[in-house]
Amino acid sequence: DTGVSQNPRHKITKRGQNVTFRCDPISEHNRLYWYRQTLGQGPEFLTYFQNEAQLEKSRLLSDRFSAERPKGSFSTLEIQRTEQGDSAMYLCASSQERITDTQYFGPGTRLTVL
Amino acid sequence: QKEVEQDPGPLSVPEGAIVSLNCTYSNSAFQYFMWYRQYSRKGPELLMYTYSSGNKEDGRFTAQVDKSSKYISLFIRDSQPSDSATYLCAMGYSGNTPLVFGKGTRLSVIA
């Protein structure tokens, strides 16, 4: 069973540009989570899905952020009009309700906004 | 007060030492407690998870949860240079709901 994969691994963009990240969860995991991690901090929850339904969004998630999981498999996280404060590691995790009791993380996408 | 407090270190120990890492938390509703290891510029890797109070052992690692004190610990026996990483505690209402993480403790094991 392959782990969680994320693409791209690194993204450098200019302020004001839009970026989109992709996460492929562990096969058959029905829950998918997005977290953001800045230097010297632990991951902070952004949003999560059960299949294609978005269950919760953090107050950290401004209107410029949108996430989708259209077919209940992979997910995308889009940031519009990026700001320098968006520079961070974006982490995706997945779990299977009633099968696993915890979340497995991908390698992350490191975003740098210039 | 943050929901989860974790001393960021850094913590430096000689090879073979016993390492103790700790977190405190304020939300008594948390039931699931995890420890993740994160190498520089990598994603967190699950080490151990525990439900409610008690101890759990896996090889050189032991996780302890004391819900009455809102205190969790990870012990690493016979520490190795390859254990050098940041250790993150995380907790939640279940393992399948959003987790709240500590800041992470940076550990260096010196050969």
Interface residues (C-beta under 8 A of the other chain):
Chain A: V4 Q6 R31 Y33 Y35 G40 Q41 G42 P43 E44 F45 Y48 E56 S58 M89 L91 S95 Q96 E97 T100 D101 T102 Q103 Y104 F105 G106 P107 G108 R110
Chain B: V4 Q6 P8 Y32 M34 Y36 R41 K42 G43 P44 E45 L46 Y49 Y51 L88 A90 S94 G95 N96 T97 P98 L99 V100 F101 G102 K103 G104
